[in-house]
Amino acid sequence: MYEELAVAIEKRIKRYHKDFSLPLMAEFWEEVLTRSLEDIGLKPEWDNGRSHKVGEDIFEESIGRISCKSGSIVKGSVTLNGSRTTRYKTLEEKLEFLSSSHDDVYFLLAKDKNDIKEKNYKYKVLVFPSSTIKVDTLKWEETKGGWKGTGDFSARISRSMSAQLWTTLPLEKVEHILEIDGNPS
């Protein structure tokens, strides 16, 4: 399935970059993934109302609850942002919220920032179970600007950014990496 999906995604991203130089991300990535899943015969459910709900962006019966994210690749790892946690006062409350089940699998569209700056539209679609980055598996400590967690991956919660979660995952922990050349032909 993943090879066929990579071909479908690549076709759509090439078309996107015929018209746009900005990197593909956010709701545009959700729609590209939804339509690519349809291209290979699946039946995804997606609400294009820009809901900003936690976790699930797309549901597909054979895959489950899909969270679509964008990320940046630096030195063999990918960094992605997560939920804001200002409504939770303690670190324990934040971790409980962040580790509860909101989705089943990530489809992360990742890019090297230097490639995009140079108008080289190469991406990686990283597919992995949500359990791979459950923050309650990390060892947490308070820092000057918030908290940081370390373990099989790392994360931080920054007070100055609405207590938003930032996660850095080594690429070696990713189950499926789909190489996408989005450069228009």
matplotlib code that plots the C-alpha trace (Angstrom):
import matplotlib.pyplot as plt

x = [0.0, 2.8, 4.5, 1.2, 0.4, 3.8, 3.2, -0.2, 1.1, 4.1, 1.7, -0.4, 2.6, 4.2, 1.0, 0.9, 4.5, 3.7, 1.7, 3.2, 6.7, 5.6, 6.1, 3.0, 1.7, -1.3, -4.8, -3.3, -1.3, -4.5, -6.3, -3.4, -3.3, -7.1, -7.2, -4.2, -5.8, -8.9, -6.6, -5.5, -9.0, -9.4, -12.3, -11.0, -13.3, -12.0, -13.7, -12.3, -13.7, -10.3, -11.4, -8.1, -9.3, -6.8, -5.4, -7.5, -7.5, -8.6, -10.3, -9.8, -11.3, -8.3, -5.7, -7.6, -7.4, -4.8, -3.0, -1.5, 1.5, 4.3, 7.9, 11.5, 14.3, 17.6, 20.6, 18.8, 15.7, 12.4, 10.9, 7.1, 4.8, 1.9, -0.9, -0.9, -1.3, -1.9, -5.2, -3.4, -1.6, 0.8, 3.3, 1.4, -1.9, -0.1, 1.4, -1.9, -3.6, -0.8, -0.6, -4.3, -5.6, -6.4, -5.2, -3.7, -1.1, 0.9, 1.3, 4.0, 5.1, 8.7, 11.1, 14.7, 14.4, 17.4, 15.7, 12.7, 14.7, 16.6, 13.2, 14.1, 10.7, 11.8, 9.8, 9.6, 6.2, 6.9, 4.3, 4.4, 2.1, 1.1, 2.4, 5.9, 5.9, 3.8, 5.4, 4.5, 7.3, 10.0, 11.9, 10.8, 12.7, 11.9, 14.0, 14.2, 11.6, 9.4, 10.1, 12.1, 11.7, 14.3, 14.2, 13.8, 13.0, 12.9, 10.3, 9.9, 7.0, 7.8, 6.0, 6.5, 4.7, 1.4, 3.0, 3.1, 4.7, 7.7, 8.8, 12.1, 12.1, 15.1, 14.3, 15.5, 12.3, 10.0, 8.3, 7.8, 9.6, 8.2, 10.5, 8.6, 10.1, 7.7, 9.7, 7.4, 8.4]
y = [0.0, 2.5, 2.4, 3.0, 5.8, 7.4, 7.6, 9.2, 11.7, 12.6, 13.3, 15.7, 17.5, 18.0, 19.6, 21.8, 23.0, 23.9, 26.8, 27.4, 27.9, 27.7, 24.4, 22.2, 22.0, 22.2, 21.7, 21.5, 18.4, 17.0, 17.4, 16.0, 12.9, 12.5, 12.6, 10.4, 7.8, 8.0, 7.7, 4.2, 3.0, 3.8, 5.7, 8.4, 10.7, 14.2, 17.4, 20.4, 22.9, 23.6, 22.2, 22.3, 19.5, 17.5, 14.4, 12.9, 14.8, 11.9, 8.6, 5.6, 2.3, 0.1, 2.6, 4.2, 7.8, 9.7, 12.8, 14.9, 16.9, 18.8, 18.6, 19.7, 17.3, 18.2, 15.9, 12.6, 13.6, 15.2, 17.9, 18.5, 20.6, 19.4, 20.6, 23.7, 22.9, 26.3, 25.1, 22.4, 23.8, 21.0, 19.0, 15.9, 17.3, 18.3, 14.8, 13.1, 15.2, 14.8, 11.0, 10.3, 8.6, 11.1, 9.3, 6.0, 6.9, 9.9, 10.8, 13.4, 15.4, 16.3, 18.5, 19.8, 23.6, 24.1, 22.1, 24.4, 27.6, 26.4, 25.6, 21.8, 20.3, 17.0, 15.6, 12.5, 11.1, 9.6, 7.0, 5.7, 4.6, 7.4, 5.3, 6.0, 9.5, 9.1, 11.7, 9.9, 7.4, 10.2, 11.3, 14.9, 17.8, 21.4, 24.0, 27.7, 28.1, 25.1, 21.3, 18.8, 15.1, 12.6, 8.9, 7.1, 10.6, 14.0, 16.6, 20.0, 22.1, 25.8, 28.2, 31.2, 29.5, 28.7, 25.7, 24.0, 20.5, 20.2, 16.6, 15.5, 11.9, 10.1, 8.9, 5.4, 5.2, 5.7, 2.6, 3.8, 6.6, 7.5, 9.6, 12.2, 14.3, 17.2, 19.0, 19.8, 17.8]
z = [0.0, 0.9, -2.5, -4.3, -1.8, -2.3, -6.1, -5.5, -3.1, -5.3, -8.3, -6.2, -4.6, -8.1, -9.2, -6.1, -6.8, -10.4, -8.9, -5.5, -4.1, -0.4, 1.3, 1.5, 5.0, 7.4, 5.8, 2.3, 3.5, 5.0, 1.7, -0.4, 1.9, 1.8, -2.0, -2.3, -0.1, -2.4, -5.4, -4.2, -3.5, 0.2, 1.7, 4.1, 6.0, 6.3, 7.4, 5.5, 8.0, 9.5, 12.9, 14.8, 17.0, 18.9, 17.2, 14.4, 11.2, 8.9, 9.6, 7.3, 8.4, 7.5, 9.0, 11.9, 13.2, 11.3, 12.6, 9.8, 10.8, 9.1, 10.4, 9.8, 9.3, 10.9, 11.4, 11.2, 13.3, 12.6, 14.8, 15.0, 17.1, 19.1, 21.2, 23.4, 27.1, 28.9, 30.3, 32.3, 35.3, 36.3, 34.3, 35.3, 33.9, 30.7, 30.2, 30.9, 28.3, 25.7, 26.2, 26.0, 22.9, 20.3, 17.2, 16.0, 13.4, 12.2, 8.6, 8.9, 5.9, 6.6, 4.8, 5.1, 5.4, 3.1, 0.3, 0.5, 0.6, -2.5, -4.2, -4.1, -3.2, -1.7, 1.2, 3.3, 4.4, 7.8, 8.9, 12.5, 15.3, 17.7, 20.6, 19.2, 20.7, 23.9, 26.1, 29.3, 28.5, 28.8, 31.9, 32.5, 34.2, 34.7, 32.8, 32.8, 30.0, 30.7, 30.7, 28.7, 28.4, 27.3, 26.4, 23.0, 21.6, 23.1, 23.8, 25.3, 26.6, 26.3, 28.6, 26.3, 23.4, 25.0, 26.7, 23.3, 22.9, 20.5, 19.8, 18.2, 16.9, 15.4, 11.9, 12.8, 15.0, 12.0, 10.6, 7.0, 5.2, 1.8, -0.4, -2.3, -5.1, -5.4, -8.0, -11.0, -14.1]

ax = plt.figure().add_subplot(projection="3d")
ax.plot(x, y, z, "-o")
ax.set_aspect("equal")
plt.show()
